[in-house]
Amino acid sequence: MAVARRPGAYVCGIDAAMDVIGGKWKVLILWALHERPCRFGELRRELPGVTEKVLASHLRELEADGVVHREEYDEVPPRVEYSLTPRGVSLNEALAPLGAWGRDHVLAPAREAASAPR
């Protein structure tokens, strides 16, 4: 699948990667799809607060970037499932150290501060 290029030149690889995962919901969509393929409604329930419009838009962008695969089944009623492509799996693997950093440097200190005697 050809990757759609967005306007503007990238300064570096981080800039290009951030273009793919930019936005509040894209990384959370990738995380949810890491577990298993999901239908649209399942994804929406996994991500409380996301609107249908934003979820649909982000899924289309991730599909255009070759990160998410959209499978349509010829059934009545129609069924569509979203899953990660190999590129999406490798992107999740690249994001894993960032998640570990967040757990160690943001979540853990916040938990420690909340449990400290006052």
Backbone as XML, in Angstrom:
<?xml version="1.0"?>
<chain id="A" units="angstrom">
  <residue number="1" name="MET">
    <atom name="N" x="0.832" y="-1.175" z="0.000"/>
    <atom name="CA" x="0.000" y="0.000" z="0.000"/>
    <atom name="C" x="0.874" y="1.234" z="0.000"/>
  </residue>
  <residue number="2" name="ALA">
    <atom name="N" x="0.561" y="2.187" z="-0.836"/>
    <atom name="CA" x="1.310" y="3.433" z="-0.894"/>
    <atom name="C" x="0.958" y="4.300" z="0.303"/>
  </residue>
  <residue number="3" name="VAL">
    <atom name="N" x="1.979" y="4.895" z="0.881"/>
    <atom name="CA" x="1.775" y="5.758" z="2.028"/>
    <atom name="C" x="1.498" y="7.163" z="1.533"/>
  </residue>
  <residue number="4" name="ALA">
    <atom name="N" x="0.409" y="7.729" z="1.990"/>
    <atom name="CA" x="0.049" y="9.092" z="1.584"/>
    <atom name="C" x="0.972" y="10.080" z="2.279"/>
  </residue>
  <residue number="5" name="ARG">
    <atom name="N" x="1.567" y="10.958" z="1.517"/>
    <atom name="CA" x="2.442" y="11.986" z="2.071"/>
    <atom name="C" x="1.632" y="13.226" z="2.364"/>
  </residue>
  <residue number="6" name="ARG">
    <atom name="N" x="1.866" y="13.798" z="3.504"/>
    <atom name="CA" x="1.182" y="15.021" z="3.876"/>
    <atom name="C" x="2.015" y="16.214" z="3.450"/>
  </residue>
  <residue number="7" name="PRO">
    <atom name="N" x="1.378" y="17.366" z="3.268"/>
    <atom name="CA" x="2.118" y="18.557" z="2.826"/>
    <atom name="C" x="3.231" y="18.925" z="3.794"/>
  </residue>
  <residue number="8" name="GLY">
    <atom name="N" x="4.279" y="19.504" z="3.243"/>
    <atom name="CA" x="5.388" y="19.968" z="4.068"/>
    <atom name="C" x="6.518" y="18.958" z="4.101"/>
  </residue>
  <residue number="9" name="ALA">
    <atom name="N" x="7.709" y="19.487" z="4.273"/>
    <atom name="CA" x="8.899" y="18.636" z="4.347"/>
    <atom name="C" x="9.155" y="18.257" z="5.798"/>
  </residue>
  <residue number="10" name="TYR">
    <atom name="N" x="9.661" y="17.060" z="6.003"/>
    <atom name="CA" x="10.015" y="16.610" z="7.333"/>
    <atom name="C" x="11.444" y="17.028" z="7.644"/>
  </residue>
  <residue number="11" name="VAL">
    <atom name="N" x="11.660" y="17.396" z="8.887"/>
    <atom name="CA" x="12.986" y="17.807" z="9.321"/>
    <atom name="C" x="13.835" y="16.590" z="9.670"/>
  </residue>
  <residue number="12" name="CYS">
    <atom name="N" x="13.178" y="15.569" z="10.268"/>
    <atom name="CA" x="13.893" y="14.356" z="10.679"/>
    <atom name="C" x="12.898" y="13.205" z="10.802"/>
  </residue>
  <residue number="13" name="GLY">
    <atom name="N" x="13.398" y="12.047" z="11.183"/>
    <atom name="CA" x="12.548" y="10.871" z="11.332"/>
    <atom name="C" x="11.499" y="11.036" z="12.422"/>
  </residue>
  <residue number="14" name="ILE">
    <atom name="N" x="11.853" y="11.718" z="13.503"/>
    <atom name="CA" x="10.888" y="11.955" z="14.586"/>
    <atom name="C" x="9.730" y="12.789" z="14.056"/>
  </residue>
  <residue number="15" name="ASP">
    <atom name="N" x="10.039" y="13.794" z="13.255"/>
    <atom name="CA" x="9.019" y="14.659" z="12.656"/>
    <atom name="C" x="8.061" y="13.829" z="11.801"/>
  </residue>
  <residue number="16" name="ALA">
    <atom name="N" x="8.606" y="12.928" z="10.998"/>
    <atom name="CA" x="7.777" y="12.079" z="10.139"/>
    <atom name="C" x="6.925" y="11.126" z="10.978"/>
  </residue>
  <residue number="17" name="ALA">
    <atom name="N" x="7.516" y="10.527" z="12.013"/>
    <atom name="CA" x="6.768" y="9.611" z="12.880"/>
    <atom name="C" x="5.659" y="10.345" z="13.622"/>
  </residue>
  <residue number="18" name="MET">
    <atom name="N" x="5.946" y="11.547" z="14.095"/>
    <atom name="CA" x="4.935" y="12.319" z="14.809"/>
    <atom name="C" x="3.781" y="12.697" z="13.892"/>
  </residue>
  <residue number="19" name="ASP">
    <atom name="N" x="4.053" y="12.835" z="12.612"/>
    <atom name="CA" x="2.985" y="13.107" z="11.654"/>
    <atom name="C" x="2.020" y="11.927" z="11.590"/>
  </residue>
  <residue number="20" name="VAL">
    <atom name="N" x="2.553" y="10.726" z="11.714"/>
    <atom name="CA" x="1.718" y="9.515" z="11.661"/>
    <atom name="C" x="0.942" y="9.326" z="12.958"/>
  </residue>
  <residue number="21" name="ILE">
    <atom name="N" x="1.563" y="9.589" z="14.118"/>
    <atom name="CA" x="0.912" y="9.308" z="15.393"/>
    <atom name="C" x="0.391" y="10.546" z="16.096"/>
  </residue>
  <residue number="22" name="GLY">
    <atom name="N" x="0.509" y="11.707" z="15.446"/>
    <atom name="CA" x="0.078" y="12.952" z="16.075"/>
    <atom name="C" x="-1.400" y="12.949" z="16.406"/>
  </residue>
  <residue number="23" name="GLY">
    <atom name="N" x="-1.744" y="13.620" z="17.471"/>
    <atom name="CA" x="-3.132" y="13.685" z="17.907"/>
    <atom name="C" x="-3.312" y="12.887" z="19.177"/>
  </residue>
  <residue number="24" name="LYS">
    <atom name="N" x="-4.336" y="13.233" z="19.918"/>
    <atom name="CA" x="-4.573" y="12.617" z="21.221"/>
    <atom name="C" x="-4.924" y="11.136" z="21.123"/>
  </residue>
  <residue number="25" name="TRP">
    <atom name="N" x="-5.593" y="10.712" z="20.060"/>
    <atom name="CA" x="-6.195" y="9.385" z="20.033"/>
    <atom name="C" x="-5.430" y="8.333" z="19.245"/>
  </residue>
  <residue number="26" name="LYS">
    <atom name="N" x="-4.554" y="8.720" z="18.332"/>
    <atom name="CA" x="-3.939" y="7.718" z="17.446"/>
    <atom name="C" x="-3.125" y="6.672" z="18.196"/>
  </residue>
  <residue number="27" name="VAL">
    <atom name="N" x="-2.327" y="7.097" z="19.158"/>
    <atom name="CA" x="-1.521" y="6.131" z="19.908"/>
    <atom name="C" x="-2.428" y="5.207" z="20.715"/>
  </residue>
  <residue number="28" name="LEU">
    <atom name="N" x="-3.524" y="5.741" z="21.240"/>
    <atom name="CA" x="-4.461" y="4.906" z="21.992"/>
    <atom name="C" x="-5.191" y="3.927" z="21.087"/>
  </residue>
  <residue number="29" name="ILE">
    <atom name="N" x="-5.461" y="4.322" z="19.853"/>
    <atom name="CA" x="-6.051" y="3.399" z="18.870"/>
    <atom name="C" x="-5.072" y="2.261" z="18.587"/>
  </residue>
  <residue number="30" name="LEU">
    <atom name="N" x="-3.803" y="2.605" z="18.384"/>
    <atom name="CA" x="-2.779" y="1.584" z="18.140"/>
    <atom name="C" x="-2.675" y="0.628" z="19.327"/>
  </residue>
  <residue number="31" name="TRP">
    <atom name="N" x="-2.721" y="1.173" z="20.532"/>
    <atom name="CA" x="-2.641" y="0.335" z="21.734"/>
    <atom name="C" x="-3.829" y="-0.622" z="21.801"/>
  </residue>
  <residue number="32" name="ALA">
    <atom name="N" x="-5.027" y="-0.109" z="21.526"/>
    <atom name="CA" x="-6.229" y="-0.956" z="21.572"/>
    <atom name="C" x="-6.161" y="-2.060" z="20.517"/>
  </residue>
  <residue number="33" name="LEU">
    <atom name="N" x="-5.666" y="-1.738" z="19.336"/>
    <atom name="CA" x="-5.586" y="-2.742" z="18.265"/>
    <atom name="C" x="-4.443" y="-3.726" z="18.474"/>
  </residue>
  <residue number="34" name="HIS">
    <atom name="N" x="-3.532" y="-3.396" z="19.375"/>
    <atom name="CA" x="-2.428" y="-4.318" z="19.674"/>
    <atom name="C" x="-2.968" y="-5.591" z="20.322"/>
  </residue>
  <residue number="35" name="GLU">
    <atom name="N" x="-4.038" y="-5.464" z="21.079"/>
    <atom name="CA" x="-4.622" y="-6.610" z="21.768"/>
    <atom name="C" x="-5.279" y="-7.581" z="20.783"/>
  </residue>
  <residue number="36" name="ARG">
    <atom name="N" x="-6.092" y="-7.024" z="19.862"/>
    <atom name="CA" x="-6.832" y="-7.859" z="18.909"/>
    <atom name="C" x="-7.515" y="-6.952" z="17.897"/>
  </residue>
  <residue number="37" name="PRO">
    <atom name="N" x="-7.948" y="-7.513" z="16.759"/>
    <atom name="CA" x="-8.749" y="-6.715" z="15.816"/>
    <atom name="C" x="-10.047" y="-6.272" z="16.490"/>
  </residue>
  <residue number="38" name="CYS">
    <atom name="N" x="-10.505" y="-5.091" z="16.136"/>
    <atom name="CA" x="-11.721" y="-4.541" z="16.747"/>
    <atom name="C" x="-12.634" y="-3.949" z="15.693"/>
  </residue>
  <residue number="39" name="ARG">
    <atom name="N" x="-13.913" y="-3.990" z="15.998"/>
    <atom name="CA" x="-14.891" y="-3.268" z="15.202"/>
    <atom name="C" x="-14.928" y="-1.823" z="15.694"/>
  </residue>
  <residue number="40" name="PHE">
    <atom name="N" x="-15.541" y="-0.949" z="14.908"/>
    <atom name="CA" x="-15.585" y="0.468" z="15.222"/>
    <atom name="C" x="-16.187" y="0.714" z="16.609"/>
  </residue>
  <residue number="41" name="GLY">
    <atom name="N" x="-17.319" y="0.088" z="16.881"/>
    <atom name="CA" x="-17.983" y="0.277" z="18.173"/>
    <atom name="C" x="-17.139" y="-0.202" z="19.338"/>
  </residue>
  <residue number="42" name="GLU">
    <atom name="N" x="-16.408" y="-1.298" z="19.138"/>
    <atom name="CA" x="-15.523" y="-1.797" z="20.193"/>
    <atom name="C" x="-14.424" y="-0.786" z="20.486"/>
  </residue>
  <residue number="43" name="LEU">
    <atom name="N" x="-13.851" y="-0.238" z="19.427"/>
    <atom name="CA" x="-12.808" y="0.775" z="19.613"/>
    <atom name="C" x="-13.362" y="1.988" z="20.352"/>
  </residue>
  <residue number="44" name="ARG">
    <atom name="N" x="-14.545" y="2.398" z="19.992"/>
    <atom name="CA" x="-15.153" y="3.565" z="20.635"/>
    <atom name="C" x="-15.358" y="3.310" z="22.128"/>
  </residue>
  <residue number="45" name="ARG">
    <atom name="N" x="-15.753" y="2.105" z="22.496"/>
    <atom name="CA" x="-15.915" y="1.769" z="23.917"/>
    <atom name="C" x="-14.571" y="1.688" z="24.635"/>
  </residue>
  <residue number="46" name="GLU">
    <atom name="N" x="-13.540" y="1.253" z="23.931"/>
    <atom name="CA" x="-12.196" y="1.159" z="24.527"/>
    <atom name="C" x="-11.601" y="2.535" z="24.800"/>
  </residue>
  <residue number="47" name="LEU">
    <atom name="N" x="-12.091" y="3.552" z="24.089"/>
    <atom name="CA" x="-11.517" y="4.893" z="24.172"/>
    <atom name="C" x="-12.582" y="5.899" z="24.613"/>
  </residue>
  <residue number="48" name="PRO">
    <atom name="N" x="-12.944" y="5.880" z="25.890"/>
    <atom name="CA" x="-13.982" y="6.794" z="26.350"/>
    <atom name="C" x="-13.571" y="8.245" z="26.078"/>
  </residue>
  <residue number="49" name="GLY">
    <atom name="N" x="-14.491" y="8.997" z="25.535"/>
    <atom name="CA" x="-14.223" y="10.408" z="25.256"/>
    <atom name="C" x="-13.989" y="10.714" z="23.797"/>
  </residue>
  <residue number="50" name="VAL">
    <atom name="N" x="-13.627" y="9.712" z="23.000"/>
    <atom name="CA" x="-13.403" y="9.962" z="21.574"/>
    <atom name="C" x="-14.764" y="10.061" z="20.886"/>
  </residue>
  <residue number="51" name="THR">
    <atom name="N" x="-14.880" y="11.013" z="19.964"/>
    <atom name="CA" x="-16.124" y="11.132" z="19.207"/>
    <atom name="C" x="-16.067" y="10.221" z="17.991"/>
  </residue>
  <residue number="52" name="GLU">
    <atom name="N" x="-17.227" y="9.882" z="17.464"/>
    <atom name="CA" x="-17.272" y="9.045" z="16.263"/>
    <atom name="C" x="-16.532" y="9.708" z="15.114"/>
  </residue>
  <residue number="53" name="LYS">
    <atom name="N" x="-16.716" y="11.004" z="14.968"/>
    <atom name="CA" x="-16.078" y="11.745" z="13.876"/>
    <atom name="C" x="-14.556" y="11.675" z="13.971"/>
  </residue>
  <residue number="54" name="VAL">
    <atom name="N" x="-14.017" y="11.904" z="15.149"/>
    <atom name="CA" x="-12.561" y="11.875" z="15.331"/>
    <atom name="C" x="-12.028" y="10.461" z="15.155"/>
  </residue>
  <residue number="55" name="LEU">
    <atom name="N" x="-12.713" y="9.468" z="15.715"/>
    <atom name="CA" x="-12.259" y="8.082" z="15.565"/>
    <atom name="C" x="-12.252" y="7.670" z="14.100"/>
  </residue>
  <residue number="56" name="ALA">
    <atom name="N" x="-13.306" y="7.981" z="13.375"/>
    <atom name="CA" x="-13.367" y="7.636" z="11.951"/>
    <atom name="C" x="-12.256" y="8.335" z="11.179"/>
  </residue>
  <residue number="57" name="SER">
    <atom name="N" x="-12.023" y="9.590" z="11.480"/>
    <atom name="CA" x="-10.975" y="10.353" z="10.796"/>
    <atom name="C" x="-9.595" y="9.769" z="11.078"/>
  </residue>
  <residue number="58" name="HIS">
    <atom name="N" x="-9.314" y="9.476" z="12.353"/>
    <atom name="CA" x="-8.008" y="8.917" z="12.714"/>
    <atom name="C" x="-7.806" y="7.534" z="12.098"/>
  </residue>
  <residue number="59" name="LEU">
    <atom name="N" x="-8.847" y="6.718" z="12.077"/>
    <atom name="CA" x="-8.724" y="5.391" z="11.461"/>
    <atom name="C" x="-8.422" y="5.516" z="9.973"/>
  </residue>
  <residue number="60" name="ARG">
    <atom name="N" x="-9.081" y="6.460" z="9.284"/>
    <atom name="CA" x="-8.799" y="6.671" z="7.858"/>
    <atom name="C" x="-7.344" y="7.105" z="7.648"/>
  </residue>
  <residue number="61" name="GLU">
    <atom name="N" x="-6.856" y="8.017" z="8.496"/>
    <atom name="CA" x="-5.469" y="8.480" z="8.374"/>
    <atom name="C" x="-4.480" y="7.353" z="8.649"/>
  </residue>
  <residue number="62" name="LEU">
    <atom name="N" x="-4.736" y="6.568" z="9.688"/>
    <atom name="CA" x="-3.838" y="5.453" z="10.006"/>
    <atom name="C" x="-3.861" y="4.404" z="8.897"/>
  </residue>
  <residue number="63" name="GLU">
    <atom name="N" x="-5.016" y="4.210" z="8.287"/>
    <atom name="CA" x="-5.111" y="3.281" z="7.156"/>
    <atom name="C" x="-4.331" y="3.824" z="5.962"/>
  </residue>
  <residue number="64" name="ALA">
    <atom name="N" x="-4.457" y="5.118" z="5.687"/>
    <atom name="CA" x="-3.727" y="5.734" z="4.572"/>
    <atom name="C" x="-2.217" y="5.666" z="4.791"/>
  </residue>
  <residue number="65" name="ASP">
    <atom name="N" x="-1.785" y="5.699" z="6.048"/>
    <atom name="CA" x="-0.356" y="5.612" z="6.368"/>
    <atom name="C" x="0.146" y="4.174" z="6.417"/>
  </residue>
  <residue number="66" name="GLY">
    <atom name="N" x="-0.748" y="3.213" z="6.171"/>
    <atom name="CA" x="-0.331" y="1.813" z="6.136"/>
    <atom name="C" x="-0.123" y="1.192" z="7.495"/>
  </residue>
  <residue number="67" name="VAL">
    <atom name="N" x="-0.712" y="1.769" z="8.525"/>
    <atom name="CA" x="-0.532" y="1.303" z="9.890"/>
    <atom name="C" x="-1.701" y="0.432" z="10.347"/>
  </residue>
  <residue number="68" name="VAL">
    <atom name="N" x="-2.888" y="0.738" z="9.837"/>
    <atom name="CA" x="-4.106" y="0.012" z="10.200"/>
    <atom name="C" x="-4.721" y="-0.585" z="8.945"/>
  </residue>
  <residue number="69" name="HIS">
    <atom name="N" x="-5.243" y="-1.807" z="9.079"/>
    <atom name="CA" x="-5.931" y="-2.485" z="7.979"/>
    <atom name="C" x="-7.420" y="-2.503" z="8.286"/>
  </residue>
  <residue number="70" name="ARG">
    <atom name="N" x="-8.220" y="-2.163" z="7.282"/>
    <atom name="CA" x="-9.681" y="-2.177" z="7.408"/>
    <atom name="C" x="-10.204" y="-3.339" z="6.581"/>
  </residue>
  <residue number="71" name="GLU">
    <atom name="N" x="-10.852" y="-4.278" z="7.251"/>
    <atom name="CA" x="-11.383" y="-5.469" z="6.579"/>
    <atom name="C" x="-12.900" y="-5.391" z="6.563"/>
  </residue>
  <residue number="72" name="GLU">
    <atom name="N" x="-13.469" y="-5.380" z="5.362"/>
    <atom name="CA" x="-14.925" y="-5.377" z="5.210"/>
    <atom name="C" x="-15.379" y="-6.789" z="4.908"/>
  </residue>
  <residue number="73" name="TYR">
    <atom name="N" x="-16.392" y="-7.266" z="5.648"/>
    <atom name="CA" x="-16.942" y="-8.597" z="5.429"/>
    <atom name="C" x="-18.271" y="-8.460" z="4.702"/>
  </residue>
  <residue number="74" name="ASP">
    <atom name="N" x="-18.473" y="-9.313" z="3.723"/>
    <atom name="CA" x="-19.703" y="-9.287" z="2.928"/>
    <atom name="C" x="-20.791" y="-10.055" z="3.680"/>
  </residue>
  <residue number="75" name="GLU">
    <atom name="N" x="-21.365" y="-9.395" z="4.675"/>
    <atom name="CA" x="-22.379" y="-10.006" z="5.523"/>
    <atom name="C" x="-23.537" y="-9.034" z="5.691"/>
  </residue>
  <residue number="76" name="VAL">
    <atom name="N" x="-24.647" y="-9.548" z="6.179"/>
    <atom name="CA" x="-25.777" y="-8.711" z="6.547"/>
    <atom name="C" x="-26.054" y="-8.969" z="8.020"/>
  </residue>
  <residue number="77" name="PRO">
    <atom name="N" x="-25.983" y="-7.973" z="8.886"/>
    <atom name="CA" x="-25.580" y="-6.591" z="8.607"/>
    <atom name="C" x="-24.084" y="-6.513" z="8.309"/>
  </residue>
  <residue number="78" name="PRO">
    <atom name="N" x="-23.661" y="-5.443" z="7.630"/>
    <atom name="CA" x="-22.246" y="-5.293" z="7.280"/>
    <atom name="C" x="-21.351" y="-5.293" z="8.518"/>
  </residue>
  <residue number="79" name="ARG">
    <atom name="N" x="-20.175" y="-5.864" z="8.369"/>
    <atom name="CA" x="-19.211" y="-5.921" z="9.474"/>
    <atom name="C" x="-17.864" y="-5.449" z="8.967"/>
  </residue>
  <residue number="80" name="VAL">
    <atom name="N" x="-17.232" y="-4.572" z="9.731"/>
    <atom name="CA" x="-15.903" y="-4.056" z="9.402"/>
    <atom name="C" x="-15.028" y="-4.234" z="10.633"/>
  </residue>
  <residue number="81" name="GLU">
    <atom name="N" x="-13.830" y="-4.758" z="10.447"/>
    <atom name="CA" x="-12.868" y="-4.900" z="11.540"/>
    <atom name="C" x="-11.589" y="-4.161" z="11.192"/>
  </residue>
  <residue number="82" name="TYR">
    <atom name="N" x="-10.978" y="-3.603" z="12.220"/>
    <atom name="CA" x="-9.704" y="-2.906" z="12.081"/>
    <atom name="C" x="-8.635" y="-3.702" z="12.803"/>
  </residue>
  <residue number="83" name="SER">
    <atom name="N" x="-7.464" y="-3.791" z="12.184"/>
    <atom name="CA" x="-6.344" y="-4.497" z="12.791"/>
    <atom name="C" x="-5.055" y="-3.774" z="12.407"/>
  </residue>
  <residue number="84" name="LEU">
    <atom name="N" x="-3.979" y="-4.145" z="13.077"/>
    <atom name="CA" x="-2.685" y="-3.556" z="12.766"/>
    <atom name="C" x="-2.047" y="-4.275" z="11.588"/>
  </residue>
  <residue number="85" name="THR">
    <atom name="N" x="-1.406" y="-3.522" z="10.738"/>
    <atom name="CA" x="-0.580" y="-4.092" z="9.683"/>
    <atom name="C" x="0.788" y="-4.395" z="10.292"/>
  </residue>
  <residue number="86" name="PRO">
    <atom name="N" x="1.663" y="-5.083" z="9.570"/>
    <atom name="CA" x="3.021" y="-5.270" z="10.098"/>
    <atom name="C" x="3.702" y="-3.930" z="10.423"/>
  </residue>
  <residue number="87" name="ARG">
    <atom name="N" x="3.428" y="-2.914" z="9.625"/>
    <atom name="CA" x="3.976" y="-1.577" z="9.905"/>
    <atom name="C" x="3.412" y="-1.049" z="11.227"/>
  </residue>
  <residue number="88" name="GLY">
    <atom name="N" x="2.131" y="-1.309" z="11.492"/>
    <atom name="CA" x="1.511" y="-0.887" z="12.749"/>
    <atom name="C" x="2.091" y="-1.624" z="13.944"/>
  </residue>
  <residue number="89" name="VAL">
    <atom name="N" x="2.352" y="-2.909" z="13.780"/>
    <atom name="CA" x="2.970" y="-3.691" z="14.854"/>
    <atom name="C" x="4.352" y="-3.126" z="15.163"/>
  </residue>
  <residue number="90" name="SER">
    <atom name="N" x="5.141" y="-2.821" z="14.126"/>
    <atom name="CA" x="6.477" y="-2.275" z="14.367"/>
    <atom name="C" x="6.398" y="-0.883" z="14.991"/>
  </residue>
  <residue number="91" name="LEU">
    <atom name="N" x="5.376" y="-0.106" z="14.650"/>
    <atom name="CA" x="5.195" y="1.205" z="15.277"/>
    <atom name="C" x="4.871" y="1.033" z="16.755"/>
  </residue>
  <residue number="92" name="ASN">
    <atom name="N" x="4.008" y="0.088" z="17.098"/>
    <atom name="CA" x="3.711" y="-0.187" z="18.513"/>
    <atom name="C" x="4.972" y="-0.616" z="19.259"/>
  </residue>
  <residue number="93" name="GLU">
    <atom name="N" x="5.810" y="-1.421" z="18.614"/>
    <atom name="CA" x="7.061" y="-1.847" z="19.247"/>
    <atom name="C" x="7.967" y="-0.644" z="19.489"/>
  </residue>
  <residue number="94" name="ALA">
    <atom name="N" x="7.972" y="0.304" z="18.559"/>
    <atom name="CA" x="8.787" y="1.508" z="18.724"/>
    <atom name="C" x="8.233" y="2.400" z="19.832"/>
  </residue>
  <residue number="95" name="LEU">
    <atom name="N" x="6.924" y="2.358" z="20.050"/>
    <atom name="CA" x="6.301" y="3.187" z="21.086"/>
    <atom name="C" x="6.416" y="2.570" z="22.481"/>
  </residue>
  <residue number="96" name="ALA">
    <atom name="N" x="6.730" y="1.290" z="22.571"/>
    <atom name="CA" x="6.810" y="0.605" z="23.871"/>
    <atom name="C" x="7.786" y="1.287" z="24.828"/>
  </residue>
  <residue number="97" name="PRO">
    <atom name="N" x="9.006" y="1.669" z="24.406"/>
    <atom name="CA" x="9.897" y="2.366" z="25.339"/>
    <atom name="C" x="9.336" y="3.709" z="25.814"/>
  </residue>
  <residue number="98" name="LEU">
    <atom name="N" x="8.589" y="4.384" z="24.979"/>
    <atom name="CA" x="7.959" y="5.637" z="25.389"/>
    <atom name="C" x="6.915" y="5.365" z="26.480"/>
  </residue>
  <residue number="99" name="GLY">
    <atom name="N" x="6.151" y="4.287" z="26.323"/>
    <atom name="CA" x="5.184" y="3.899" z="27.351"/>
    <atom name="C" x="5.870" y="3.549" z="28.663"/>
  </residue>
  <residue number="100" name="ALA">
    <atom name="N" x="6.995" y="2.852" z="28.574"/>
    <atom name="CA" x="7.752" y="2.502" z="29.786"/>
    <atom name="C" x="8.274" y="3.767" z="30.472"/>
  </residue>
  <residue number="101" name="TRP">
    <atom name="N" x="8.736" y="4.721" z="29.700"/>
    <atom name="CA" x="9.202" y="5.985" z="30.258"/>
    <atom name="C" x="8.054" y="6.694" z="30.992"/>
  </residue>
  <residue number="102" name="GLY">
    <atom name="N" x="6.873" y="6.712" z="30.384"/>
    <atom name="CA" x="5.720" y="7.344" z="31.011"/>
    <atom name="C" x="5.338" y="6.677" z="32.325"/>
  </residue>
  <residue number="103" name="ARG">
    <atom name="N" x="5.378" y="5.333" z="32.338"/>
    <atom name="CA" x="5.076" y="4.608" z="33.579"/>
    <atom name="C" x="6.087" y="4.951" z="34.666"/>
  </residue>
  <residue number="104" name="ASP">
    <atom name="N" x="7.381" y="4.965" z="34.294"/>
    <atom name="CA" x="8.449" y="5.175" z="35.279"/>
    <atom name="C" x="8.560" y="6.619" z="35.753"/>
  </residue>
  <residue number="105" name="HIS">
    <atom name="N" x="8.364" y="7.570" z="34.860"/>
    <atom name="CA" x="8.663" y="8.965" z="35.181"/>
    <atom name="C" x="7.443" y="9.851" z="35.390"/>
  </residue>
  <residue number="106" name="VAL">
    <atom name="N" x="6.268" y="9.373" z="35.032"/>
    <atom name="CA" x="5.062" y="10.182" z="35.216"/>
    <atom name="C" x="4.075" y="9.466" z="36.137"/>
  </residue>
  <residue number="107" name="LEU">
    <atom name="N" x="3.705" y="8.239" z="35.794"/>
    <atom name="CA" x="2.712" y="7.521" z="36.591"/>
    <atom name="C" x="3.240" y="7.111" z="37.966"/>
  </residue>
  <residue number="108" name="ALA">
    <atom name="N" x="4.439" y="6.533" z="38.024"/>
    <atom name="CA" x="4.979" y="6.069" z="39.310"/>
    <atom name="C" x="5.165" y="7.227" z="40.284"/>
  </residue>
  <residue number="109" name="PRO">
    <atom name="N" x="5.795" y="8.353" z="39.907"/>
    <atom name="CA" x="5.916" y="9.468" z="40.863"/>
    <atom name="C" x="4.553" y="10.019" z="41.300"/>
  </residue>
  <residue number="110" name="ALA">
    <atom name="N" x="3.581" y="10.017" z="40.394"/>
    <atom name="CA" x="2.248" y="10.503" z="40.763"/>
    <atom name="C" x="1.616" y="9.574" z="41.793"/>
  </residue>
  <residue number="111" name="ARG">
    <atom name="N" x="1.784" y="8.256" z="41.619"/>
    <atom name="CA" x="1.250" y="7.299" z="42.595"/>
    <atom name="C" x="1.944" y="7.454" z="43.947"/>
  </residue>
  <residue number="112" name="GLU">
    <atom name="N" x="3.271" y="7.634" z="43.886"/>
    <atom name="CA" x="4.029" y="7.801" z="45.138"/>
    <atom name="C" x="3.590" y="9.052" z="45.879"/>
  </residue>
  <residue number="113" name="ALA">
    <atom name="N" x="3.378" y="10.117" z="45.146"/>
    <atom name="CA" x="2.944" y="11.370" z="45.773"/>
    <atom name="C" x="1.546" y="11.223" z="46.370"/>
  </residue>
  <residue number="114" name="ALA">
    <atom name="N" x="0.678" y="10.493" z="45.684"/>
    <atom name="CA" x="-0.688" y="10.307" z="46.184"/>
    <atom name="C" x="-0.729" y="9.427" z="47.429"/>
  </residue>
  <residue number="115" name="SER">
    <atom name="N" x="0.218" y="8.496" z="47.550"/>
    <atom name="CA" x="0.201" y="7.584" z="48.691"/>
    <atom name="C" x="1.081" y="8.067" z="49.843"/>
  </residue>
  <residue number="116" name="ALA">
    <atom name="N" x="1.806" y="9.149" z="49.669"/>
    <atom name="CA" x="2.689" y="9.661" z="50.724"/>
    <atom name="C" x="1.850" y="10.232" z="51.864"/>
  </residue>
  <residue number="117" name="PRO">
    <atom name="N" x="2.328" y="10.037" z="53.106"/>
    <atom name="CA" x="1.588" y="10.609" z="54.251"/>
    <atom name="C" x="1.582" y="12.130" z="54.161"/>
  </residue>
  <residue number="118" name="ARG">
    <atom name="N" x="0.501" y="12.696" z="54.635"/>
    <atom name="CA" x="0.368" y="14.167" z="54.566"/>
    <atom name="C" x="0.546" y="14.786" z="55.899"/>
  </residue>
</chain>
